[in-house]
């Protein structure tokens, strides 16, 4: 699928090094400043996204240079098949030039050709991506809530005895 000099490609685990390099180049810098210095954690995270049966990784290339990347998975839901985007990024030097909007348009065309009827993603209101997605026709789900909880708060540990009783220590 080509738009001018751009080409959409489906990637696989074979391209994991290229995926990791592109991903860290974007997300370890402004405005995210994520710390992906733990190579094992990075590898595990990328494998979580690209190494499953329903994983779908799409990249946008200009000539042979990757300029956009999305990683997610296909989910079958009662309202139809959806693409759940976990990560979407554009090469830092190309951000703010309309390439992300083009990339979303090509992704949507590709998904429709594969029978996918919805795209679902999450982002933070305080990040530039929030306005980007709204500008590109994504609707905020008013009834949707994301929850978060730290595991093992404090220094207390919980164990279960052989009788099924909780022991807090």
DSSP file (Angstrom, degrees, kcal/mol; ACC not computed):
  #  RESIDUE AA STRUCTURE BP1 BP2  ACC     N-H-->O    O-->H-N    N-H-->O    O-->H-N    TCO  KAPPA ALPHA  PHI   PSI    X-CA   Y-CA   Z-CA
    1    1 A X              0   0    0      0, 0.0     7,-2.0     0, 0.0     2,-0.4   0.000 360.0 360.0 360.0 120.0    0.0    0.0    0.0
    2    2 A X  E     -A    7   0A   0      5,-0.2     2,-0.4   104,-0.0     5,-0.2  -0.923 360.0-174.9-121.5 141.2    1.7    3.2   -1.1
    3    3 A X  E >  S-A    6   0A   0      3,-1.9     3,-3.2    -2,-0.4     2,-0.2  -0.966  74.7 -53.4-127.0 113.2    0.9    6.9   -0.6
    4    4 A X  T 3  S-     0   0    0     -2,-0.4     0, 0.0     1,-0.3     0, 0.0  -0.398 125.7 -18.0  52.8-117.1    3.4    9.0   -2.6
    5    5 A X  T 3  S+     0   0    0     -2,-0.2    58,-1.2    -3,-0.1     2,-0.3   0.317 117.7 104.5 -97.7   8.0    6.8    7.7   -1.4
    6    6 A X  E <   -AB   3  62A   0     -3,-3.2    -3,-1.9    56,-0.2     2,-0.4  -0.671  48.8-169.4 -95.6 145.0    5.3    6.0    1.7
    7    7 A X  E     -AB   2  61A   0     54,-2.5    54,-3.0    -2,-0.3     2,-0.4  -0.998  14.3-142.8-135.7 132.5    4.8    2.3    2.1
    8    8 A X  E     - B   0  60A   0     -7,-2.0     2,-0.4    -2,-0.4    52,-0.2  -0.794  24.5-178.1 -92.0 132.8    2.9    0.4    4.8
    9    9 A X  E     - B   0  59A   0     50,-2.7    50,-2.8    -2,-0.4     2,-0.5  -0.986  26.8-131.0-132.0 142.6    4.4   -2.9    5.9
   10   10 A X  E     - B   0  58A   0     -2,-0.4    48,-0.2    48,-0.2     2,-0.2  -0.814  32.2-156.7 -87.6 128.0    3.4   -5.5    8.3
   11   11 A X  E     - B   0  57A   0     46,-2.5    46,-0.6    -2,-0.5     2,-0.2  -0.627   8.9-165.6-105.2 164.6    6.3   -6.5   10.5
   12   12 A X    >   -     0   0    0     -2,-0.2     3,-1.9    44,-0.1    39,-0.1  -0.719  46.4 -77.1-134.7-175.4    7.1   -9.6   12.6
   13   13 A X  G >  S+     0   0    0      1,-0.3     3,-2.1    37,-0.2     4,-0.2   0.779 119.2  74.5 -58.0 -27.6    9.4  -10.8   15.3
   14   14 A X  G 3  S+     0   0    0      1,-0.3     3,-0.3     2,-0.1    -1,-0.3   0.795  96.9  48.2 -57.1 -27.8   12.1  -11.1   12.7
   15   15 A X  G <> S+     0   0    0     -3,-1.9     4,-2.5     1,-0.2    -1,-0.3   0.092  74.7 121.8 -99.4  22.8   12.4   -7.2   12.8
   16   16 A X  H <> S+     0   0    0     -3,-2.1     4,-3.0     1,-0.2     5,-0.2   0.858  71.5  52.6 -58.2 -39.2   12.5   -7.0   16.6
   17   17 A X  H  > S+     0   0    0     -3,-0.3     4,-2.2     1,-0.2    -1,-0.2   0.918 111.8  45.6 -64.5 -41.7   15.8   -5.2   16.7
   18   18 A X  H  > S+     0   0    0     -3,-0.3     4,-2.3     2,-0.2    -2,-0.2   0.897 113.9  50.2 -65.8 -40.3   14.6   -2.5   14.3
   19   19 A X  H  X S+     0   0    0     -4,-2.5     4,-2.7     2,-0.2    -2,-0.2   0.937 111.7  47.3 -63.4 -47.7   11.4   -2.2   16.2
   20   20 A X  H  X S+     0   0    0     -4,-3.0     4,-2.6     1,-0.2     5,-0.3   0.909 112.7  49.4 -61.8 -43.1   13.2   -1.8   19.6
   21   21 A X  H  X S+     0   0    0     -4,-2.2     4,-2.0    -5,-0.2    -1,-0.2   0.928 114.2  44.2 -63.2 -46.3   15.6    0.8   18.1
   22   22 A X  H  X S+     0   0    0     -4,-2.3     4,-1.5     2,-0.2    -2,-0.2   0.938 114.3  50.3 -63.9 -47.1   12.8    2.8   16.6
   23   23 A X  H  X S+     0   0    0     -4,-2.7     4,-2.7     1,-0.2     3,-0.3   0.922 112.9  44.7 -58.7 -48.9   10.6    2.6   19.7
   24   24 A X  H  X S+     0   0    0     -4,-2.6     4,-1.8     1,-0.2    -1,-0.2   0.867 107.2  59.3 -68.7 -34.7   13.3    3.7   22.1
   25   25 A X  H  < S+     0   0    0     -4,-2.0    -1,-0.2    -5,-0.3    -2,-0.2   0.858 115.5  35.9 -60.8 -34.3   14.5    6.5   19.9
   26   26 A X  H >< S+     0   0    0     -4,-1.5     3,-1.1    -3,-0.3     6,-0.3   0.947 121.7  40.5 -81.1 -53.8   11.0    8.0   20.1
   27   27 A X  H 3< S+     0   0    0     -4,-2.7     7,-2.9     1,-0.3    -3,-0.2   0.558 104.0  63.0 -85.3  -8.3    9.9    7.2   23.7
   28   28 A X  T 3< S+     0   0    0     -4,-1.8    -1,-0.3     5,-0.2     2,-0.2   0.420 103.2  62.5 -89.8   3.6   13.2    7.9   25.6
   29   29 A X  S X> S-     0   0    0     -3,-1.1     4,-2.8     1,-0.2     3,-1.1  -0.588  93.1 -17.7-116.8 179.2   12.9   11.5   24.5
   30   30 A X  T 34 S+     0   0    0      1,-0.3    -1,-0.2     2,-0.2    -2,-0.1  -0.248 118.2  14.7 -57.2 145.9   10.5   14.4   25.0
   31   31 A X  T 34 S+     0   0    0     -4,-0.1    -1,-0.3    -3,-0.1    -4,-0.1  -0.977 135.8  35.1 -90.4   2.3    7.7   14.5   25.9
   32   32 A X  T <4  -     0   0    0     -3,-1.1    -2,-0.2    -6,-0.3    -4,-0.1   0.939  66.9-173.5 -83.5 -48.6    7.7   11.0   27.2
   33   33 A X     <  +     0   0    0     -4,-2.8    -5,-0.2    -7,-0.3     2,-0.1   0.865  18.2 179.5  54.7  39.9   11.3   10.5   28.6
   34   34 A X        -     0   0    0     -7,-2.9     2,-1.0    -5,-0.3    -1,-0.2  -0.469  28.8-128.7 -70.5 142.8   10.7    6.8   29.3
   35   35 A X        +     0   0    0     -2,-0.1     3,-0.3     1,-0.1    -1,-0.1  -0.803  39.9 160.0 -96.2  97.2   13.6    5.0   30.8
   36   36 A X        +     0   0    0     -2,-1.0     6,-0.1     1,-0.2    -1,-0.1  -0.131  32.4 121.5-105.7  34.8   14.1    1.9   28.6
   37   37 A X        +     0   0    0      1,-0.1     2,-1.1     4,-0.1    -1,-0.2   0.705  50.9  87.1 -72.9 -18.7   17.8    1.4   29.7
   38   38 A X     >  -     0   0    0     -3,-0.3     4,-2.4     1,-0.2     5,-0.2  -0.710  65.0-166.6 -82.3 100.7   16.9   -2.1   31.0
   39   39 A X  H  > S+     0   0    0     -2,-1.1     4,-2.5     1,-0.2    -1,-0.2   0.830  83.7  52.7 -60.2 -35.6   17.4   -4.1   27.9
   40   40 A X  H  > S+     0   0    0      2,-0.2     4,-2.6     1,-0.2    -1,-0.2   0.911 110.1  48.0 -67.4 -41.5   15.7   -7.2   29.2
   41   41 A X  H  > S+     0   0    0      2,-0.2     4,-2.6     1,-0.2    -2,-0.2   0.915 112.5  49.4 -65.1 -42.4   12.6   -5.3   30.2
   42   42 A X  H  X S+     0   0    0     -4,-2.4     4,-2.7     2,-0.2     5,-0.3   0.937 111.6  48.7 -60.3 -47.5   12.5   -3.6   26.8
   43   43 A X  H  X S+     0   0    0     -4,-2.5     4,-2.5     1,-0.2    -2,-0.2   0.924 112.5  48.1 -60.3 -44.9   12.8   -6.9   25.1
   44   44 A X  H  X S+     0   0    0     -4,-2.6     4,-2.2     2,-0.2    -1,-0.2   0.911 112.1  49.8 -62.6 -42.3   10.1   -8.5   27.2
   45   45 A X  H  X S+     0   0    0     -4,-2.6     4,-1.4     2,-0.2    -2,-0.2   0.942 112.4  45.9 -63.1 -47.9    7.8   -5.5   26.6
   46   46 A X  H  X S+     0   0    0     -4,-2.7     4,-2.6     1,-0.2     5,-0.3   0.905 112.1  51.9 -63.3 -40.7    8.2   -5.5   22.8
   47   47 A X  H  X S+     0   0    0     -4,-2.5     4,-2.5    -5,-0.3    -1,-0.2   0.877 104.1  57.8 -63.1 -36.5    7.7   -9.3   22.8
   48   48 A X  H  < S+     0   0    0     -4,-2.2    -1,-0.2     1,-0.2    -2,-0.2   0.872 114.7  38.7 -57.5 -35.8    4.5   -8.8   24.7
   49   49 A X  H  < S+     0   0    0     -4,-1.4     7,-0.3    -3,-0.3    23,-0.2   0.838 129.5  25.4 -85.7 -34.9    3.3   -6.6   21.9
   50   50 A X  H  < S+     0   0    0     -4,-2.6   -37,-0.2    -5,-0.1    -3,-0.2   0.546 107.4  70.0-110.1  -7.6    4.6   -8.4   18.8
   51   51 A X  S  < S+     0   0    0     -4,-2.5     2,-0.2    -5,-0.3    -1,-0.1   0.190  76.0  96.0-102.7  18.4    5.0  -12.1   19.8
   52   52 A X  S >  S-     0   0    0     -3,-0.2     3,-1.6    -4,-0.1    -4,-0.0  -0.682  82.1-110.5-108.7 162.3    1.4  -13.2   20.2
   53   53 A X  T 3  S+     0   0    0      1,-0.3    -1,-0.1    -2,-0.2    -3,-0.0   0.848 119.2  38.5 -56.2 -38.0   -1.0  -14.9   17.8
   54   54 A X  T 3  S+     0   0    0      2,-0.0    20,-2.8    20,-0.0    -1,-0.3   0.263  86.2 131.1-100.6  11.8   -3.1  -11.8   17.3
   55   55 A X  E <   - C   0  73A   0     -3,-1.6     2,-0.4    18,-0.2    18,-0.3  -0.340  35.9-168.4 -63.6 144.1   -0.3   -9.3   17.3
   56   56 A X  E     - C   0  72A   0     16,-2.8    16,-1.5    -7,-0.3     2,-0.5  -0.935   6.1-179.4-137.7 115.2   -0.4   -6.7   14.5
   57   57 A X  E     -BC  11  71A   0    -46,-0.6   -46,-2.5    -2,-0.4     2,-0.4  -0.963   4.9-177.5-116.4 121.7    2.7   -4.6   13.9
   58   58 A X  E     -BC  10  70A   0     12,-2.2    12,-2.6    -2,-0.5     2,-0.4  -0.956   2.8-170.4-121.2 139.4    2.5   -2.0   11.1
   59   59 A X  E     -BC   9  69A   0    -50,-2.8   -50,-2.7    -2,-0.4     2,-0.5  -0.965  16.1-140.8-129.2 146.5    5.3    0.3   10.1
   60   60 A X  E     -BC   8  68A   0      8,-2.3     7,-3.5    -2,-0.4     8,-1.5  -0.920  23.4-166.9-105.6 127.1    5.4    3.2    7.7
   61   61 A X  E     -BC   7  66A   0    -54,-3.0   -54,-2.5    -2,-0.5     2,-0.6  -0.914  20.2-157.6-117.5 140.9    8.5    3.4    5.5
   62   62 A X  E >  S-BC   6  65A   0      3,-2.8     3,-2.2    -2,-0.4     2,-0.4  -0.971  83.0 -42.5-111.8 112.2    9.8    6.2    3.3
   63   63 A X  T 3  S-     0   0    0    -58,-1.2   -56,-0.1    -2,-0.6    -2,-0.0  -0.571 125.5 -30.6  57.3-119.8   12.0    4.4    0.9
   64   64 A X  T 3  S+     0   0    0     -2,-0.4     2,-0.5    -3,-0.1    -1,-0.3   0.277 117.7 103.1-106.8  11.1   13.8    2.0    3.3
   65   65 A X  E <  S-C   62   0A   0     -3,-2.2    -3,-2.8     2,-0.0     2,-0.3  -0.834  71.1-130.2 -98.7 122.6   13.6    4.3    6.3
   66   66 A X  E     +C   61   0A   0     -2,-0.5    -5,-0.3    -5,-0.2     3,-0.1  -0.553  34.5 164.7 -70.1 129.3   11.0    3.5    9.1
   67   67 A X  E     +     0   0A   0     -7,-3.5    24,-2.6     1,-0.3     2,-0.3   0.488  61.8  28.5-122.1 -10.9    9.1    6.7    9.9
   68   68 A X  E     -CD  60  90A   0     -8,-1.5    -8,-2.3    22,-0.3     2,-0.3  -0.995  58.8-174.8-151.3 150.4    6.1    5.3   11.8
   69   69 A X  E     -CD  59  89A   0     20,-2.7    20,-2.9    -2,-0.3     2,-0.4  -0.993   4.8-178.2-148.5 136.4    5.3    2.3   13.9
   70   70 A X  E     -CD  58  88A   0    -12,-2.6   -12,-2.2    -2,-0.3     2,-0.4  -0.999   5.7-171.7-133.7 137.6    2.2    0.9   15.6
   71   71 A X  E     +CD  57  87A   0     16,-2.7    15,-2.3    -2,-0.4    16,-2.2  -0.993  31.2 107.6-128.0 131.5    2.1   -2.2   17.7
   72   72 A X  E     -CD  56  85A   0    -16,-1.5   -16,-2.8    -2,-0.4     2,-0.3  -0.875  50.3-100.0-169.9-157.5   -1.1   -3.8   19.0
   73   73 A X  E     -CD  55  84A   0     11,-1.9    11,-3.1   -18,-0.3     2,-0.5  -0.989  23.2-110.5-149.9 158.2   -3.3   -6.8   18.6
   74   74 A X  E     - D   0  83A   0    -20,-2.8     2,-0.4    -2,-0.3     9,-0.2  -0.748  33.9-170.8 -88.6 130.4   -6.5   -7.9   17.0
   75   75 A X  E     - D   0  82A   0      7,-2.9     7,-3.1    -2,-0.5     2,-0.7  -0.974  18.3-139.9-125.0 139.0   -9.4   -8.6   19.4
   76   76 A X  E     + D   0  81A   0     -2,-0.4     2,-0.3     5,-0.2     5,-0.2  -0.879  32.3 172.0 -99.9 116.6  -12.7  -10.1   18.5
   77   77 A X  E >   - D   0  80A   0      3,-1.6     3,-1.8    -2,-0.7    -2,-0.0  -0.783  47.5-105.3-123.8 161.9  -15.5   -8.4   20.4
   78   78 A X  T 3  S+     0   0    0      1,-0.3     3,-0.1    -2,-0.3    -1,-0.0   0.754 121.0  52.4 -63.9 -22.6  -19.3   -8.6   20.2
   79   79 A X  T 3  S-     0   0    0      1,-0.4    -1,-0.3    39,-0.0     2,-0.2   0.487 128.0 -74.8 -89.9  -2.3  -19.4   -5.3   18.4
   80   80 A X  E <   -D   77   0A   0     -3,-1.8    -3,-1.6     2,-0.0    -1,-0.4  -0.734  65.1 -46.1 135.1 176.3  -16.9   -6.4   15.8
   81   81 A X  E     -D   76   0A   0     34,-0.4    36,-2.7    -2,-0.2    37,-1.3  -0.652  59.2-169.9 -82.8 133.6  -13.2   -7.1   15.3
   82   82 A X  E     -De  75 118A   0     -7,-3.1    -7,-2.9    -2,-0.4     2,-0.6  -0.897  24.9-133.0-127.5 155.3  -11.0   -4.3   16.6
   83   83 A X  E     -De  74 119A   0     35,-2.6    37,-2.6    -2,-0.3     2,-0.8  -0.939  21.0-155.4-103.8 116.5   -7.4   -3.3   16.5
   84   84 A X  E     -De  73 120A   0    -11,-3.1   -11,-1.9    -2,-0.6     2,-0.6  -0.841   9.8-150.7 -95.7 109.7   -6.2   -2.4   20.0
   85   85 A X  E     +De  72 121A   0     35,-2.8    37,-0.6    -2,-0.8   -13,-0.3  -0.713  23.2 172.1 -85.3 120.2   -3.2   -0.1   19.6
   86   86 A X  E    S+     0   0A   0    -15,-2.3     2,-0.4    -2,-0.6   -14,-0.2   0.811  73.1  13.1 -90.1 -38.2   -0.7   -0.3   22.5
   87   87 A X  E     +D   71   0A   0    -16,-2.2   -16,-2.7   -38,-0.1     2,-0.3  -1.000  58.8 172.2-142.1 137.7    1.9    1.9   20.9
   88   88 A X  E     +D   70   0A   0     -2,-0.4     2,-0.3   -18,-0.2   -18,-0.2  -0.972  16.7 162.3-142.3 129.4    1.9    4.3   18.0
   89   89 A X  E     -D   69   0A   0    -20,-2.9   -20,-2.7    -2,-0.3     2,-0.4  -0.993  26.8-147.5-150.0 156.0    4.8    6.6   17.2
   90   90 A X  E     -D   68   0A   0     -2,-0.3   -22,-0.3   -22,-0.2     5,-0.2  -0.936  46.3 -86.8-119.6 143.1    6.3    8.7   14.4
   91   91 A X    >>  -     0   0    0    -24,-2.6     3,-2.0    -2,-0.4     4,-0.7  -0.221  42.5-121.9 -47.6 133.3   10.0    9.3   14.0
   92   92 A X  G >4 S+     0   0    0      1,-0.3     3,-1.1     2,-0.2    -1,-0.1   0.859 110.1  53.4 -52.1 -43.4   10.9   12.3   16.2
   93   93 A X  G 34 S+     0   0    0      1,-0.2    -1,-0.3     3,-0.0    -2,-0.1   0.673 111.4  47.7 -68.7 -15.7   12.3   14.4   13.3
   94   94 A X  G X4>S+     0   0    0     -3,-2.0     3,-1.1   -27,-0.1     5,-0.5   0.446  82.8 118.3-104.6  -3.0    9.0   13.9   11.4
   95   95 A X  T <<5S+     0   0    0     -3,-1.1    -3,-0.0    -4,-0.7    -4,-0.0  -0.348  73.1  25.3 -67.2 145.4    6.5   14.7   14.2
   96   96 A X  T 3 5S+     0   0    0      1,-0.0    -1,-0.2    -2,-0.0    -4,-0.0   0.554  95.0  98.0  81.7   8.7    4.2   17.7   13.7
   97   97 A X  T < 5S-     0   0    0     -3,-1.1    -2,-0.1     0, 0.0    -1,-0.0   0.280 102.8 -98.6-111.0   8.1    4.4   17.5    9.8
   98   98 A X  T  >5S+     0   0    0     -4,-0.1     4,-1.9     3,-0.0     5,-0.1   0.412  92.0 117.6  91.4  -2.6    1.1   15.6    9.2
   99   99 A X  H  ><S+     0   0    0     -5,-0.5     4,-2.8     1,-0.2     5,-0.1   0.873  72.3  55.5 -66.9 -36.6    2.8   12.2    8.8
  100  100 A X  H  > S+     0   0    0      2,-0.2     4,-2.5    -6,-0.2    -1,-0.2   0.895 107.3  49.6 -62.3 -40.6    1.0   10.8   11.8
  101  101 A X  H  > S+     0   0    0      2,-0.2     4,-2.0     1,-0.2    -1,-0.2   0.909 112.3  47.7 -64.3 -42.8   -2.4   11.7   10.3
  102  102 A X  H  X S+     0   0    0     -4,-1.9     4,-2.3     2,-0.2    -2,-0.2   0.918 110.7  52.4 -61.8 -43.2   -1.4   10.0    7.0
  103  103 A X  H  X S+     0   0    0     -4,-2.8     4,-2.7     1,-0.2    -2,-0.2   0.924 108.7  49.1 -60.3 -46.8   -0.2    7.0    9.0
  104  104 A X  H  X S+     0   0    0     -4,-2.5     4,-2.6     1,-0.2    -1,-0.2   0.896 110.2  52.0 -59.8 -40.3   -3.5    6.7   10.8
  105  105 A X  H  X S+     0   0    0     -4,-2.0     4,-2.1     2,-0.2    -2,-0.2   0.915 112.1  44.7 -63.2 -43.7   -5.4    7.0    7.5
  106  106 A X  H  X S+     0   0    0     -4,-2.3     4,-2.4     2,-0.2    -2,-0.2   0.887 112.1  52.8 -69.2 -39.1   -3.3    4.2    5.9
  107  107 A X  H  X S+     0   0    0     -4,-2.7     4,-2.8    -5,-0.2    -2,-0.2   0.941 109.6  49.2 -59.2 -47.1   -3.7    2.0    9.0
  108  108 A X  H  X S+     0   0    0     -4,-2.6     4,-2.5     1,-0.2    -2,-0.2   0.911 110.6  49.4 -61.7 -43.2   -7.5    2.4    8.9
  109  109 A X  H  X S+     0   0    0     -4,-2.1     4,-1.9     1,-0.2    -1,-0.2   0.920 112.6  48.6 -60.1 -43.7   -7.6    1.5    5.2
  110  110 A X  H  X S+     0   0    0     -4,-2.4     4,-0.8     2,-0.2    -2,-0.2   0.927 111.5  49.2 -62.2 -46.1   -5.5   -1.6    5.8
  111  111 A X  H ><>S+     0   0    0     -4,-2.8     5,-2.7     1,-0.2     3,-0.9   0.903 108.4  52.6 -62.4 -42.9   -7.6   -2.6    8.8
  112  112 A X  H ><5S+     0   0    0     -4,-2.5     3,-1.6     1,-0.3    -1,-0.2   0.903 105.6  55.0 -59.8 -40.8  -10.9   -2.2    6.8
  113  113 A X  H 3<5S+     0   0    0     -4,-1.9    -1,-0.3     1,-0.3    -2,-0.2   0.733 108.8  49.3 -65.1 -20.4   -9.4   -4.5    4.1
  114  114 A X  T <<5S-     0   0    0     -3,-0.9    -1,-0.3    -4,-0.8    -2,-0.2   0.322 123.8-102.8 -99.5   5.6   -8.8   -7.1    6.8
  115  115 A X  T < 5S+     0   0    0     -3,-1.6   -34,-0.4     1,-0.3     2,-0.4   0.635  71.7 145.8  85.3  14.5  -12.3   -6.9    8.2
  116  116 A X      < -     0   0    0     -5,-2.7    -1,-0.3    -6,-0.1   -34,-0.2  -0.731  24.3-178.0 -88.2 132.3  -11.5   -4.8   11.2
  117  117 A X        +     0   0    0    -36,-2.7     2,-0.3    -2,-0.4   -35,-0.2   0.569  58.4  35.8-109.0 -10.5  -14.2   -2.4   12.2
  118  118 A X  E     -e   82   0A   0    -37,-1.3   -35,-2.6    -7,-0.1     2,-0.4  -0.986  55.1-150.9-144.5 151.5  -12.9   -0.5   15.2
  119  119 A X  E     -e   83   0A   0     -2,-0.3     2,-0.4   -37,-0.2   -35,-0.2  -0.991  18.5-172.5-120.0 132.8   -9.7    0.9   16.6
  120  120 A X  E     +e   84   0A   0    -37,-2.6   -35,-2.8    -2,-0.4     2,-0.3  -0.975  14.0 151.5-125.0 138.7   -9.2    1.2   20.3
  121  121 A X  E     -e   85   0A   0     -2,-0.4     2,-0.4   -37,-0.2   -35,-0.1  -0.976  29.3-137.6-155.7 166.4   -6.4    2.9   22.2
  122  122 A X        +     0   0    0    -37,-0.6     2,-0.3    -2,-0.3    -2,-0.0  -0.968  24.8 162.2-127.9 146.7   -5.6    4.7   25.4
  123  123 A X        -     0   0    0     -2,-0.4     2,-0.4     4,-0.0    -2,-0.0  -0.938  39.1 -96.3-150.7 172.6   -3.5    7.8   26.0
  124  124 A X    >   -     0   0    0     -2,-0.3     3,-1.6     1,-0.1     6,-0.5  -0.771  22.2-134.4 -97.3 140.4   -3.0   10.4   28.7
  125  125 A X  T 3  S+     0   0    0     -2,-0.4     6,-0.1     1,-0.3    -1,-0.1   0.782 104.5  58.1 -60.7 -27.3   -4.8   13.7   28.6
  126  126 A X  T 3  S+     0   0    0      4,-0.1     2,-0.3     3,-0.0    -1,-0.3   0.492  91.3  86.0 -85.7  -2.7   -1.6   15.6   29.4
  127  127 A X  S X> S-     0   0    0     -3,-1.6     3,-1.6     1,-0.1     4,-0.6  -0.699  85.9-119.6 -98.6 151.2    0.3   14.2   26.4
  128  128 A X  H 3> S+     0   0    0     -2,-0.3     4,-1.8     1,-0.3     3,-0.3   0.782 109.1  72.1 -56.5 -26.6    0.3   15.8   22.9
  129  129 A X  H 3> S+     0   0    0      1,-0.2     4,-2.8     2,-0.2    -1,-0.3   0.819  85.6  66.7 -60.2 -30.7   -1.1   12.5   21.6
  130  130 A X  H <> S+     0   0    0     -3,-1.6     4,-1.9    -6,-0.5    -1,-0.2   0.950 106.9  37.6 -56.4 -53.3   -4.5   13.3   23.3
  131  131 A X  H  X S+     0   0    0     -4,-0.6     4,-2.7    -3,-0.3    -1,-0.2   0.854 113.5  58.8 -68.2 -34.7   -5.2   16.2   21.0
  132  132 A X  H  X S+     0   0    0     -4,-1.8     4,-1.3     2,-0.2    -2,-0.2   0.934 108.2  44.3 -59.3 -47.8   -3.7   14.4   18.0
  133  133 A X  H  <>S+     0   0    0     -4,-2.8     5,-2.4     2,-0.2    -2,-0.2   0.899 113.1  50.6 -67.4 -40.0   -6.2   11.5   18.4
  134  134 A X  H ><5S+     0   0    0     -4,-1.9     3,-1.6    -5,-0.3    -1,-0.2   0.930 109.0  52.1 -61.3 -43.9   -9.1   13.8   18.9
  135  135 A X  H 3<5S+     0   0    0     -4,-2.7    -1,-0.2     1,-0.3    -2,-0.2   0.802 106.9  55.3 -60.8 -29.4   -8.1   15.8   15.8
  136  136 A X  T 3<5S-     0   0    0     -4,-1.3    -1,-0.3    -5,-0.2    -2,-0.2   0.107 127.4 -92.9 -97.5  22.0   -8.0   12.5   13.8
  137  137 A X  T < 5S+     0   0    0     -3,-1.6     2,-0.3     1,-0.3    -3,-0.2   0.528  74.8 144.3  89.3   7.0  -11.6   11.5   14.6
  138  138 A X      < -     0   0    0     -5,-2.4     2,-0.4    -6,-0.1    -1,-0.3  -0.617  39.4-142.2 -79.5 140.4  -11.1    9.4   17.8
  139  139 A X        -     0   0    0     -2,-0.3     2,-0.3     0, 0.0    -5,-0.0  -0.847  12.0-123.0-105.8 137.0  -13.9    9.7   20.3
  140  140 A X        -     0   0    0     -2,-0.4     2,-0.9     1,-0.1     3,-0.1  -0.617  23.2-129.1 -76.6 133.8  -13.3    9.7   24.0
  141  141 A X    >   -     0   0    0     -2,-0.3     3,-0.7     1,-0.2    -1,-0.1  -0.753  18.9-166.2 -86.5 108.3  -15.2    7.0   25.8
  142  142 A X  T 3  S+     0   0    0     -2,-0.9    -1,-0.2     1,-0.2    -2,-0.0   0.821  86.5  44.2 -66.8 -31.8  -17.0    8.8   28.6
  143  143 A X  T 3  S+     0   0    0     -3,-0.1     2,-0.4     2,-0.0    -1,-0.2   0.520  91.8 100.9 -91.0  -5.3  -18.0    5.6   30.5
  144  144 A X    <   -     0   0    0     -3,-0.7     2,-0.4     2,-0.0    -3,-0.0  -0.651  49.6-177.3 -84.5 133.3  -14.6    3.9   30.1
  145  145 A X        -     0   0    0     -2,-0.4     2,-0.4     2,-0.0    -2,-0.0  -0.995  16.0-149.1-130.8 135.7  -12.3    4.0   33.1
  146  146 A X        -     0   0    0     -2,-0.4     2,-0.3     2,-0.0    -2,-0.0  -0.883  16.3-156.8-101.7 137.1   -8.8    2.8   33.4
  147  147 A X        -     0   0    0     -2,-0.4     2,-0.3     2,-0.0    -2,-0.0  -0.818   9.1-172.8-113.2 154.4   -7.7    1.5   36.8
  148  148 A X        +     0   0    0     -2,-0.3     2,-0.3     2,-0.0    -2,-0.0  -0.996   5.1 175.7-145.0 141.5   -4.2    1.2   38.2
  149  149 A X        -     0   0    0     -2,-0.3     2,-0.3     4,-0.0    -2,-0.0  -0.960  27.0-130.3-150.0 131.2   -2.8   -0.3   41.4
  150  150 A X        -     0   0    0     -2,-0.3     3,-0.5     1,-0.0     2,-0.3  -0.613  30.9-127.8 -73.7 137.4    0.7   -0.8   42.7
  151  151 A X  S    S+     0   0    0     -2,-0.3    -1,-0.0     1,-0.2    -2,-0.0  -0.650  83.6  14.0 -86.0 146.0    1.3   -4.3   43.9
  152  152 A X  S    S-     0   0    0     -2,-0.3    -1,-0.2     1,-0.1     2,-0.0   0.921  80.7-159.4  59.3  51.0    2.7   -4.9   47.4
  153  153 A X    >   -     0   0    0     -3,-0.5     3,-0.6     2,-0.1    -1,-0.1  -0.359  59.1  -6.5 -58.7 136.7    2.2   -1.4   48.8
  154  154 A X  T 3  S-     0   0    0      1,-0.2     0, 0.0    -2,-0.0     0, 0.0  -0.273 108.3 -61.4  71.6-161.1    4.4   -0.8   51.8
  155  155 A X  T 3  S+     0   0    0      2,-0.1     2,-0.2    14,-0.0    -1,-0.2   0.373  95.1 116.1-104.7   4.1    6.6   -3.5   53.2
  156  156 A X    <   -     0   0    0     -3,-0.6     2,-0.4    12,-0.0    12,-0.0  -0.504  46.8-161.4 -75.7 140.0    3.7   -5.9   54.3
  157  157 A X        -     0   0    0     -2,-0.2    12,-3.0     2,-0.0     2,-0.5  -0.904   5.6-147.6-118.7 152.4    3.6   -9.2   52.6
  158  158 A X  E     +F  168   0B   0     -2,-0.4     2,-0.3    10,-0.2    10,-0.2  -0.969  18.9 174.9-119.6 130.7    0.6  -11.6   52.4
  159  159 A X  E     -F  167   0B   0      8,-2.3     8,-3.0    -2,-0.5     2,-0.5  -0.933  24.3-130.8-131.3 159.6    1.0  -15.3   52.3
  160  160 A X  E     -F  166   0B   0     -2,-0.3     6,-0.2     6,-0.2     2,-0.0  -0.929  19.6-139.8-112.5 129.0   -1.6  -18.1   52.4
  161  161 A X    >   -     0   0    0      4,-2.8     3,-2.0    -2,-0.5     6,-0.0  -0.266  34.5 -97.6 -77.9 172.4   -1.2  -21.0   54.8
  162  162 A X  T 3  S+     0   0    0      1,-0.3    -1,-0.1     2,-0.1    -2,-0.0   0.783 126.9  57.1 -61.4 -26.4   -2.0  -24.6   53.8
  163  163 A X  T 3  S-     0   0    0      2,-0.1    -1,-0.3     1,-0.0    -2,-0.0   0.434 122.7-106.7 -84.0   0.7   -5.4  -24.2   55.4
  164  164 A X  S <  S+     0   0    0     -3,-2.0     2,-0.3     1,-0.3    -2,-0.1   0.642  72.6 143.0  85.0  15.0   -6.1  -21.2   53.1
  165  165 A X        -     0   0    0      1,-0.0    -4,-2.8     2,-0.0     2,-0.3  -0.694  50.4-122.2 -91.2 142.4   -5.7  -18.5   55.8
  166  166 A X  E     -F  160   0B   0     -2,-0.3     2,-0.5    -6,-0.2    -6,-0.2  -0.647  22.1-165.9 -81.6 136.4   -4.1  -15.2   55.0
  167  167 A X  E     -F  159   0B   0     -8,-3.0    -8,-2.3    -2,-0.3     2,-0.5  -0.985   4.9-158.6-122.6 119.2   -1.1  -14.2   57.0
  168  168 A X  E      F  158   0B   0     -2,-0.5   -10,-0.2   -10,-0.2   -12,-0.0  -0.860 360.0 360.0-100.9 126.5    0.0  -10.6   56.8
  169  169 A X              0   0    0    -12,-3.0   -11,-0.1    -2,-0.5    -1,-0.1   0.388 360.0 360.0-128.0 360.0    3.6   -9.9   57.7
